[in-house]
Every structure is written in structure tokens, then in C-alpha cells.
Amino acid sequence: MIERITPPGVPVPRGPYSPAVRAGDFIFVSGQGPIDVETNQFTFGTIEHEVTVVLDNVKRILEGCGASMADVIKVNVYLRDGGDFQAMNAVYATFFAEAKPARTTVECKFANKEMKVEIDAVAYKPK
């Protein structure tokens, strides 16, 4: 069974996609940018600020699906500037502690030129 999930209190999608999709015991979280959940607007700043906002949003979405960051098995990190890797990694580590998922990190170009990071995730959470 496939469920398309929009938990309350998460950023409103800016396109034709769901914040999360549950397929069986897997939860796929769409790529999250630095969106303030109170205003539903971008909140730009340092890479540390943007990674914190993004991962807070991933966490909210997972919690809205009955999962947690400890259930994440795979993460993709997209950085505008590969030079931000170490600063991103320092913040990232605070969200995952001992539960270290598999991860890919790439440098890329975003449609929004101010955005520094986007992160998507896959979690495994049996019902």
C-alpha cells in the first residue's frame, strides 16, 4: 500500500509532490530546503543555519509519519558549494548521533540561487 503524507506543521510543498510517501515499511521524505515552518518562506543564512532548518523539517515530517531520525537508513545531501561540506557535516552529526544512515553528498546548482542545501531521506519503520 502507498500513502502520500502531508503531516501538519511541515512546509507546504512548492510543487506537485508530497512531503512524504510511505510504501510498505519505507518512508520517503522529499527534498527539503531551508523553509521556516511558521512563515512557509525560505530562511537563508549560514550553511549551519540552513542545515539545521532543513533537518528540523525532515525530523518533523518523519515524526508526522510515526518515525524518527533513528529510523533513517539513507540520506542524500545536495550542497551549492562543496566547500561547505565540513560545516554541513558538523551540524548533520548532531541530528544522527549513533544512528548513522548511508549517505551521498553532491555539489549541485539550485534553481533558487540563494539556497545552500537540500536534503532528502528514506526511513524504515514497520507499522
C-alpha positions in Angstrom: 0.0 0.0 0.0 1.2 3.5 -0.8 0.3 6.5 1.3 1.0 10.1 0.4 1.5 12.0 3.6 1.4 15.7 4.5 1.8 15.9 8.2 0.6 19.1 10.0 3.2 21.7 10.8 5.6 21.0 7.9 6.5 23.2 4.9 3.8 23.3 2.2 5.2 21.8 -1.0 6.1 24.3 -3.7 5.2 21.8 -6.5 3.3 18.7 -7.3 4.8 16.4 -4.7 4.1 15.0 -1.3 6.3 15.8 1.7 6.5 12.1 2.4 5.4 8.8 0.8 5.0 5.6 2.8 5.5 2.5 0.7 5.1 -0.6 2.9 7.6 -0.1 5.8 9.6 2.6 4.0 9.1 6.3 4.3 10.5 8.5 1.5 10.9 12.2 2.6 11.0 14.6 -0.3 14.0 17.0 -0.6 13.7 19.8 2.0 15.1 23.3 1.6 15.5 25.8 4.3 11.8 26.7 4.8 10.6 28.3 8.0 7.5 26.3 9.1 6.0 29.4 10.7 6.1 31.6 7.6 6.4 28.9 4.9 9.1 31.1 3.4 12.8 30.4 2.7 15.1 31.4 5.6 18.6 31.8 4.2 21.8 32.3 6.3 24.9 30.4 7.0 25.3 26.8 5.9 24.9 25.8 9.6 21.6 27.7 9.9 20.2 26.2 6.6 21.2 22.6 7.5 19.6 23.0 10.9 16.3 24.3 9.4 16.3 21.5 6.7 17.0 18.7 9.2 14.4 20.1 11.6 11.9 19.9 8.8 13.0 16.3 7.9 12.6 15.4 11.5 9.1 17.0 11.7 8.0 15.1 8.6 9.3 11.8 9.9 7.6 12.4 13.3 4.3 13.1 11.4 4.7 9.7 9.8 5.3 7.9 13.1 9.1 7.6 12.6 12.2 9.3 13.9 15.7 10.3 12.7 16.9 7.0 14.2 14.8 5.2 11.6 16.6 6.9 8.7 18.5 4.5 6.5 19.6 6.7 3.6 20.2 10.4 3.1 21.1 12.5 0.1 22.6 15.9 0.7 22.9 18.5 -2.1 25.2 21.4 -1.5 25.5 24.5 -3.6 29.2 24.8 -2.5 31.3 21.7 -1.8 33.4 23.9 0.4 30.5 23.8 2.9 30.9 20.1 3.4 32.7 20.2 6.8 30.3 22.8 8.3 27.3 20.8 7.0 28.7 17.6 8.4 29.2 19.1 11.9 25.5 20.1 12.1 24.4 16.8 10.4 26.2 14.8 13.0 24.2 16.4 15.8 20.9 15.0 14.2 22.0 11.5 13.8 24.3 10.7 16.8 24.7 6.9 16.8 22.1 6.1 14.1 24.3 6.9 11.1 22.4 6.3 7.8 24.1 5.6 4.5 24.7 9.0 2.8 25.6 10.6 -0.5 26.7 14.2 -0.7 27.0 16.1 -4.0 27.7 19.6 -5.1 24.9 21.0 -7.4 23.2 24.1 -8.8 19.8 25.0 -7.4 17.0 26.9 -9.2 17.0 29.3 -6.2 20.4 30.8 -6.3 20.4 31.8 -2.6 19.7 28.2 -1.3 22.8 26.4 0.1 21.4 23.0 0.9 18.7 20.5 0.2 18.3 17.1 1.9 16.0 14.1 1.3 15.8 10.9 3.3 14.5 7.3 3.4 13.4 5.7 6.6 12.4 2.2 7.5 9.6 2.0 10.1 7.5 -1.1 10.2 3.8 -0.4 11.1 
